[in-house]
Amino acid sequence: MTIRTFLPQEIIRKKRDGGALSAEDIGDFVAGLVSGVVTEMQASALAMAVFFQGMNRDEAVALTRAMRDSGEVLDWRGEKLGGPVLDKHSTGGVGDNVSLLLAPAVAACGGFVPMISGRGLGHTGGTLDKLDAIPGYRTQPDTALFRRTVREVGCAIIGQTENLAPADKRLYAIRDVTATVESIPLITASILSKKLAAGLGGLAMDVKTGSGAFMPTLERSRALAQSIVAVANGAGLRTSALITDMSEALAPVAGNALEVANAVDNLAGRRRDHRLIEVTAALGGEMLLAGGLVAEAAEGRRRILASLADGRAAEIFARMVVALGGPSDIVENPARHLSAAPVVMPVPAPAAGVVAAVETRALGLAVVALGGGRTRAADAIDPAVGLTDLVAIGEVVASGDPLGLVHARTEAAAQAAAATVQRAYRLAASGNAPPLVVERLGWTA
């Protein structure tokens, strides 16, 4: 009988030198990450080795399964929910608050959505950071409250509990501060380990492309979508992916409390941001199709739009917030509960013209610099700061017209962010935004 010796540095060395890791190698390393045998420094080194050397499909599947099995795997069959268990995941972007609209909209259409979300990575905002801006909202409930909320309300948006894919929770924070976020196998395993652990029956992936995406080129975005769809469907989870545009902010706002306010206003019908609503409806259609609730995605899209228009999605969002400890009037009175920054400064256009392009990643980094994101895993986030009223590609501006508003703690911080926003916008004689949904990949009904 062979006695296996686990040396983390030898696994790092193998991947550093371009070798393929076995399922046993990966399983040992993931188990060590959870137990503490593997240090943060060693996990960072392996993440960097994977970033440069990649992983083949078998390695990505093994990593996904090992991280899924590092903790509890939920089973919803005993809950007798009366509908399919569905979710979506976005690779992240600027102004992407889709989850806050989509989870309750799908629940209003008969699905059950146990959404396990993450915090901000790099220049992008995280759904949990947004929800933390709601006073009292518990993003880390125990499993019993999570299950009860999904069963009684129809959806619950939370973070990873201590028992749900704990290996990913640790690696996620390491990736954020070691510039290894963009690795396709690490993204694939991170996303799917949580989704598989959540016991889903169907998944819609939103893979961003453009200047604000982690994968700014269509080629890289397509490669990520193909990886996720292949690994997920191979693991038995019905999954499709939409490649969607992130050449500008999805909603015209970036920053945690500001994005919650924007989402609530869209749910309540006080505003309708076209790009945000269209991506929400497209992803919702895919989720309803995956769950067998509609015969085609177009029908699902119409049902999602109806739930947003008639107030059912807003009602479910409000119930979810209350069930998880937040205020009962968040939809009616968001300003009563959400923090506001003391300095609000317009960003004047340096010249007249049409918005032809936006360096969207720079907008996200401006929010991070204001305090709305992290440069270290332990950093606290200021929920009040960010950007609003961002001008869209194709809009005409006169010299001095605002390109957006900066919300900051100090005048100096606001001025620095305003300069960044100015540099991020390119004005020209004309400009047209690319299509919102670029491609679809995955199974067909």
C-alpha positions as CSV (number, residue, x, y, z in Angstrom):
1,M,0.0,0.0,0.0
2,T,1.3,3.4,-1.0
3,I,1.4,6.1,1.7
4,R,0.7,9.5,0.2
5,T,2.8,12.4,1.5
6,F,1.3,15.8,1.1
7,L,3.7,18.6,0.5
8,P,2.0,21.8,-0.6
9,Q,5.2,23.2,-2.1
10,E,5.6,20.2,-4.4
11,I,2.1,20.8,-5.8
12,I,2.9,24.4,-6.3
13,R,6.1,23.4,-8.1
14,K,4.3,21.0,-10.4
15,K,1.8,23.6,-11.5
16,R,4.5,26.3,-11.7
17,D,6.4,24.1,-14.2
18,G,3.4,23.5,-16.3
19,G,2.4,20.0,-15.0
20,A,-1.2,18.7,-14.7
21,L,-2.3,18.2,-11.1
22,S,-4.1,15.0,-10.3
23,A,-7.5,14.9,-8.5
24,E,-5.6,13.7,-5.4
25,D,-3.2,16.7,-5.6
26,I,-6.1,19.1,-5.8
27,G,-8.1,17.4,-3.2
28,D,-5.2,17.4,-0.7
29,F,-4.4,21.1,-1.4
30,V,-8.1,22.2,-1.0
31,A,-8.5,20.1,2.2
32,G,-5.3,21.8,3.5
33,L,-6.6,25.2,2.7
34,V,-9.6,24.6,4.9
35,S,-7.7,23.0,7.7
36,G,-5.0,25.6,7.8
37,V,-2.2,23.2,6.8
38,V,-1.9,25.2,3.6
39,T,-0.9,28.8,4.4
40,E,-2.2,31.9,2.7
41,M,1.2,32.4,1.1
42,Q,1.1,28.9,-0.4
43,A,-2.5,29.4,-1.7
44,S,-1.4,32.7,-3.3
45,A,1.5,30.9,-4.9
46,L,-0.7,28.2,-6.4
47,A,-3.2,30.7,-7.6
48,M,-0.4,32.6,-9.4
49,A,0.9,29.4,-10.9
50,V,-2.6,28.5,-12.2
51,F,-3.0,32.1,-13.5
52,F,0.1,31.6,-15.7
53,Q,0.0,27.9,-16.5
54,G,-3.8,27.3,-16.6
55,M,-5.6,24.1,-15.9
56,N,-7.0,21.5,-18.3
57,R,-10.7,20.5,-18.1
58,D,-10.1,17.5,-15.8
59,E,-8.2,19.7,-13.3
60,A,-10.9,22.4,-13.4
61,V,-13.6,19.8,-12.7
62,A,-11.5,18.3,-9.9
63,L,-11.0,21.7,-8.3
64,T,-14.7,22.6,-8.6
65,R,-15.7,19.3,-6.9
66,A,-13.1,19.5,-4.2
67,M,-14.2,23.0,-3.3
68,R,-17.8,22.0,-3.4
69,D,-17.2,19.1,-1.1
70,S,-15.1,21.1,1.3
71,G,-18.2,21.9,3.3
72,E,-22.0,21.3,3.3
73,V,-23.9,20.5,0.1
74,L,-27.5,21.6,0.3
75,D,-30.4,19.3,-0.7
76,W,-33.7,21.1,-1.2
77,R,-35.8,18.0,-1.9
78,G,-37.0,17.8,1.7
79,E,-38.4,21.3,1.6
80,K,-41.1,20.4,-1.0
81,L,-40.7,23.9,-2.5
82,G,-43.1,23.3,-5.4
83,G,-40.8,24.8,-8.0
84,P,-37.3,24.5,-9.4
85,V,-34.2,25.7,-7.6
86,L,-32.5,28.3,-9.8
87,D,-29.8,30.9,-9.7
88,K,-27.6,33.2,-11.8
89,H,-24.1,34.4,-11.5
90,S,-22.3,37.3,-13.1
91,T,-18.6,37.5,-13.7
92,G,-18.8,41.1,-12.4
93,G,-18.8,44.6,-13.7
94,V,-19.5,48.2,-12.8
95,G,-23.0,49.2,-12.0
96,D,-24.1,45.5,-12.1
97,N,-26.9,45.3,-9.5
98,V,-28.9,42.8,-11.5
99,S,-29.1,40.2,-8.7
100,L,-31.2,42.6,-6.6
101,L,-33.9,42.7,-9.3
102,L,-33.5,39.2,-10.7
103,A,-33.8,37.0,-7.7
104,P,-37.2,38.4,-6.6
105,A,-38.4,38.5,-10.2
106,V,-37.7,34.8,-10.8
107,A,-39.3,34.0,-7.4
108,A,-42.4,35.9,-8.6
109,C,-42.5,33.6,-11.6
110,G,-42.4,30.4,-9.7
111,G,-38.7,29.7,-9.2
112,F,-36.8,29.4,-5.9
113,V,-33.5,31.3,-5.8
114,P,-30.9,30.5,-3.1
115,M,-28.4,33.0,-4.4
116,I,-24.9,32.6,-2.9
117,S,-23.1,35.8,-3.8
118,G,-19.7,37.2,-3.3
119,R,-17.9,40.5,-2.4
120,G,-16.2,42.9,-4.7
121,L,-13.2,41.6,-6.7
122,G,-10.8,44.1,-8.1
123,H,-12.6,47.0,-9.7
124,T,-16.1,45.4,-9.6
125,G,-18.7,45.8,-6.8
126,G,-19.9,42.7,-5.0
127,T,-23.6,41.9,-4.3
128,L,-22.8,41.2,-0.6
129,D,-21.2,44.6,-0.2
130,K,-24.3,46.2,-1.7
131,L,-26.6,44.3,0.7
132,D,-24.4,45.2,3.6
133,A,-25.4,48.8,3.0
134,I,-28.9,47.9,4.1
135,P,-29.1,48.2,7.9
136,G,-29.7,44.9,9.7
137,Y,-29.6,42.8,6.6
138,R,-27.9,39.5,7.4
139,T,-25.6,38.4,4.6
140,Q,-24.3,35.5,6.7
141,P,-27.4,33.8,8.2
142,D,-27.3,30.3,9.5
143,T,-28.4,27.5,7.2
144,A,-31.8,27.2,8.9
145,L,-32.7,30.9,8.3
146,F,-31.4,30.7,4.7
147,R,-33.6,27.6,4.0
148,R,-36.6,29.2,5.7
149,T,-36.3,32.4,3.7
150,V,-36.0,30.6,0.4
151,R,-39.0,28.4,1.3
152,E,-41.3,31.2,2.6
153,V,-40.2,34.1,0.4
154,G,-38.9,32.4,-2.7
155,C,-35.4,33.9,-2.7
156,A,-32.5,34.7,-0.4
157,I,-29.3,36.5,-1.4
158,I,-26.6,35.7,1.1
159,G,-22.9,35.0,1.3
160,Q,-21.1,31.8,1.9
161,T,-21.8,30.4,5.3
162,E,-19.0,28.9,7.2
163,N,-20.1,25.5,6.1
164,L,-20.7,26.2,2.4
165,A,-17.7,25.8,0.1
166,P,-15.3,27.1,2.8
167,A,-12.3,26.5,0.6
168,D,-13.6,28.9,-2.0
169,K,-14.4,31.5,0.6
170,R,-10.7,31.6,1.6
171,L,-9.4,31.4,-1.9
172,Y,-11.8,34.1,-3.1
173,A,-10.4,36.7,-0.7
174,I,-6.8,35.7,-1.7
175,R,-7.5,36.1,-5.4
176,D,-8.9,39.6,-4.9
177,V,-5.6,41.0,-3.5
178,T,-3.1,39.0,-5.5
179,A,-4.1,39.9,-9.1
180,T,-5.2,36.4,-9.9
181,V,-8.9,37.2,-10.3
182,E,-8.9,36.7,-14.1
183,S,-7.8,33.1,-14.2
184,I,-10.4,31.1,-16.1
185,P,-10.1,27.8,-14.2
186,L,-10.1,29.7,-10.9
187,I,-13.2,31.7,-11.8
188,T,-14.9,28.5,-13.1
189,A,-14.2,26.6,-9.9
190,S,-15.1,29.5,-7.6
191,I,-18.4,30.1,-9.2
192,L,-19.5,26.5,-9.7
193,S,-18.3,25.2,-6.3
194,K,-20.8,27.6,-4.6
195,K,-23.5,26.9,-7.1
196,L,-23.2,23.1,-6.9
197,A,-23.0,23.3,-3.1
198,A,-26.3,25.3,-3.1
199,G,-28.1,22.4,-4.6
200,L,-29.3,24.1,-7.8
201,G,-31.4,22.6,-10.6
202,G,-30.5,25.3,-13.2
203,L,-28.1,28.2,-13.6
204,A,-27.8,31.2,-15.9
205,M,-24.3,32.7,-16.3
206,D,-23.7,36.3,-17.2
207,V,-20.2,36.6,-18.6
208,K,-19.2,40.2,-19.2
209,T,-17.1,41.5,-22.0
210,G,-15.8,45.0,-22.7
211,S,-13.8,47.6,-21.0
212,G,-15.3,47.0,-17.5
213,A,-15.1,43.2,-17.6
214,F,-12.5,41.0,-16.1
215,M,-12.4,39.5,-19.6
216,P,-12.4,42.6,-21.7
217,T,-12.0,40.8,-25.1
218,L,-14.8,38.7,-26.6
219,E,-12.3,35.9,-27.2
220,R,-11.5,35.7,-23.5
221,S,-15.1,36.1,-22.4
222,R,-16.2,33.3,-24.8
223,A,-13.4,31.0,-23.4
224,L,-14.7,31.6,-19.8
225,A,-18.3,31.0,-20.8
226,Q,-17.4,27.8,-22.6
227,S,-15.4,26.6,-19.5
228,I,-18.3,27.3,-17.1
229,V,-20.9,25.8,-19.4
230,A,-18.8,22.7,-20.0
231,V,-17.9,22.1,-16.4
232,A,-21.3,22.8,-15.0
233,N,-23.3,20.6,-17.5
234,G,-20.7,17.9,-17.1
235,A,-21.4,18.0,-13.3
236,G,-25.1,17.6,-14.0
237,L,-26.2,21.3,-13.6
238,R,-28.2,22.6,-16.5
239,T,-26.4,25.8,-17.4
240,S,-26.5,28.4,-20.2
241,A,-24.4,31.5,-20.5
242,L,-25.0,34.9,-22.0
243,I,-22.1,37.1,-22.9
244,T,-23.2,40.6,-22.2
245,D,-21.8,44.0,-22.7
246,M,-19.7,45.8,-20.1
247,S,-18.3,48.6,-22.3
248,E,-20.0,51.0,-19.9
249,A,-21.6,50.8,-16.5
250,L,-24.7,48.5,-16.7
251,A,-26.8,50.9,-14.5
252,P,-25.7,54.5,-14.5
253,V,-24.4,54.2,-11.0
254,A,-21.5,52.5,-9.1
255,G,-21.1,52.2,-5.3
256,N,-22.9,50.1,-2.8
257,A,-25.7,52.1,-1.2
258,L,-26.1,54.0,-4.4
259,E,-26.6,50.7,-6.4
260,V,-29.1,49.5,-3.8
261,A,-31.1,52.7,-4.1
262,N,-31.0,52.4,-7.9
263,A,-32.2,48.8,-7.8
264,V,-35.0,49.6,-5.4
265,D,-36.1,52.5,-7.6
266,N,-36.2,50.2,-10.6
267,L,-38.1,47.6,-8.6
268,A,-40.6,50.2,-7.4
269,G,-41.1,51.7,-10.9
270,R,-39.7,55.1,-10.0
271,R,-37.2,54.7,-12.8
272,R,-36.5,52.2,-15.6
273,D,-32.8,51.9,-16.6
274,H,-33.0,50.2,-20.0
275,R,-29.7,48.4,-19.9
276,L,-30.2,47.1,-16.4
277,I,-33.8,45.9,-17.1
278,E,-32.9,44.2,-20.4
279,V,-30.1,42.2,-19.0
280,T,-32.2,41.2,-16.0
281,A,-35.0,40.0,-18.3
282,A,-32.7,38.1,-20.6
283,L,-31.0,36.2,-17.7
284,G,-34.4,35.6,-16.0
285,G,-35.7,34.1,-19.2
286,E,-32.7,31.7,-19.2
287,M,-33.4,30.7,-15.6
288,L,-37.1,30.1,-16.2
289,L,-36.2,28.0,-19.2
290,A,-33.6,26.0,-17.3
291,G,-36.2,25.3,-14.6
292,G,-38.9,24.1,-17.1
293,L,-41.2,27.0,-16.1
294,V,-41.4,28.2,-19.8
295,A,-41.0,26.6,-23.2
296,E,-38.6,29.2,-24.5
297,A,-36.4,32.0,-23.2
298,A,-38.4,34.7,-24.9
299,E,-41.5,33.7,-22.9
300,G,-39.5,33.8,-19.7
301,R,-38.2,37.2,-20.6
302,R,-41.8,38.5,-20.9
303,R,-42.7,37.0,-17.6
304,I,-39.8,38.6,-15.8
305,L,-40.7,42.0,-17.3
306,A,-44.3,41.5,-16.1
307,S,-43.2,40.8,-12.6
308,L,-41.1,44.0,-12.5
309,A,-44.0,46.0,-14.0
310,D,-46.8,44.9,-11.7
311,G,-44.8,45.2,-8.4
312,R,-44.6,41.4,-7.5
313,A,-40.8,41.5,-7.7
314,A,-40.6,44.6,-5.5
315,E,-42.9,42.9,-2.9
316,I,-40.8,39.8,-2.8
317,F,-37.6,41.8,-2.5
318,A,-39.1,43.7,0.5
319,R,-40.1,40.4,2.1
320,M,-36.6,39.0,1.7
321,V,-35.0,42.0,3.3
322,V,-37.3,41.8,6.3
323,A,-36.8,38.0,6.6
324,L,-33.0,38.6,6.7
325,G,-33.2,41.3,9.3
326,G,-33.5,44.5,7.3
327,P,-36.1,47.3,7.5
328,S,-39.7,46.8,6.3
329,D,-39.9,50.0,4.2
330,I,-36.7,49.8,2.2
331,V,-38.6,49.8,-1.1
332,E,-40.8,52.8,-0.1
333,N,-38.2,54.8,1.7
334,P,-34.6,53.8,0.7
335,A,-33.2,57.2,1.6
336,R,-34.3,56.7,5.2
337,H,-32.0,53.7,5.6
338,L,-29.1,54.0,3.1
339,S,-26.0,56.1,3.9
340,A,-25.3,59.2,1.9
341,A,-21.9,60.8,1.3
342,P,-21.4,64.4,2.5
343,V,-19.8,65.6,-0.7
344,V,-21.6,65.4,-4.1
345,M,-19.6,66.9,-7.0
346,P,-20.5,67.0,-10.7
347,V,-17.9,65.9,-13.3
348,P,-17.9,68.5,-16.1
349,A,-17.3,67.3,-19.7
350,P,-14.0,68.9,-20.9
351,A,-15.5,69.5,-24.4
352,A,-18.6,69.1,-26.4
353,G,-19.3,65.9,-28.3
354,V,-20.9,62.4,-28.3
355,V,-19.8,59.8,-25.8
356,A,-18.0,57.3,-28.0
357,A,-16.3,55.1,-25.4
358,V,-15.8,54.7,-21.7
359,E,-12.9,53.1,-19.9
360,T,-15.3,51.4,-17.5
361,R,-12.7,49.7,-15.4
362,A,-11.3,53.1,-14.5
363,L,-14.8,54.1,-13.2
364,G,-14.7,51.0,-10.9
365,L,-11.3,51.8,-9.7
366,A,-12.4,55.4,-8.9
367,V,-15.1,53.9,-6.6
368,V,-12.4,51.7,-4.9
369,A,-10.2,54.8,-4.4
370,L,-13.1,56.6,-2.8
371,G,-13.4,53.8,-0.3
372,G,-16.2,51.8,-2.0
373,G,-14.0,48.8,-2.6
374,R,-10.9,46.9,-1.2
375,T,-7.2,47.0,-1.9
376,R,-6.7,44.4,0.9
377,A,-8.9,41.6,2.0
378,A,-9.4,43.1,5.5
379,D,-10.3,46.6,4.3
380,A,-13.6,48.1,5.4
381,I,-15.9,49.5,2.8
382,D,-17.7,52.9,2.8
383,P,-21.2,52.1,1.5
384,A,-22.1,55.8,0.8
385,V,-19.4,56.7,-1.8
386,G,-19.5,56.1,-5.5
387,L,-20.8,57.5,-8.8
388,T,-24.2,58.3,-10.1
389,D,-25.9,59.8,-13.2
390,L,-23.2,58.4,-15.5
391,V,-23.7,59.5,-19.1
392,A,-24.1,56.6,-21.5
393,I,-22.4,55.8,-24.8
394,G,-24.2,57.6,-27.6
395,E,-25.3,60.6,-25.5
396,V,-24.6,64.1,-26.6
397,V,-22.9,66.5,-24.0
398,A,-22.0,70.1,-24.2
399,S,-18.8,71.4,-22.7
400,G,-19.3,71.6,-18.9
401,D,-22.3,69.3,-18.9
402,P,-21.9,66.6,-16.1
403,L,-20.6,63.3,-17.1
404,G,-21.7,62.0,-13.8
405,L,-21.8,62.9,-10.1
406,V,-19.1,61.8,-7.5
407,H,-20.3,61.0,-4.0
408,A,-17.3,61.3,-1.6
409,R,-16.3,61.8,2.0
410,T,-14.0,64.8,1.3
411,E,-13.6,67.5,-1.4
412,A,-10.1,66.2,-2.1
413,A,-11.3,62.6,-2.7
414,A,-14.2,63.9,-4.9
415,Q,-11.8,66.0,-7.0
416,A,-9.5,63.0,-7.6
417,A,-12.4,60.8,-8.6
418,A,-13.8,63.5,-10.9
419,A,-10.4,63.7,-12.7
420,T,-10.5,59.9,-13.1
421,V,-14.0,60.0,-14.5
422,Q,-13.1,62.7,-17.0
423,R,-10.2,60.7,-18.3
424,A,-12.4,57.6,-18.6
425,Y,-14.7,59.2,-21.1
426,R,-13.9,59.6,-24.8
427,L,-15.9,62.2,-26.7
428,A,-16.1,62.2,-30.5
429,A,-18.4,63.2,-33.4
430,S,-20.5,60.1,-33.0
431,G,-20.8,56.9,-30.9
432,N,-23.0,53.9,-30.6
433,A,-23.2,51.3,-27.8
434,P,-22.7,47.6,-28.7
435,P,-25.6,45.2,-28.3
436,L,-26.4,44.2,-24.7
437,V,-26.5,40.5,-25.3
438,V,-23.6,39.5,-27.5
439,E,-23.8,35.7,-27.5
440,R,-25.6,32.7,-25.9
441,L,-23.8,29.4,-25.1
442,G,-25.2,26.3,-23.6
443,W,-27.9,23.7,-23.9
444,T,-31.2,24.1,-25.8
445,A,-34.6,23.0,-24.6
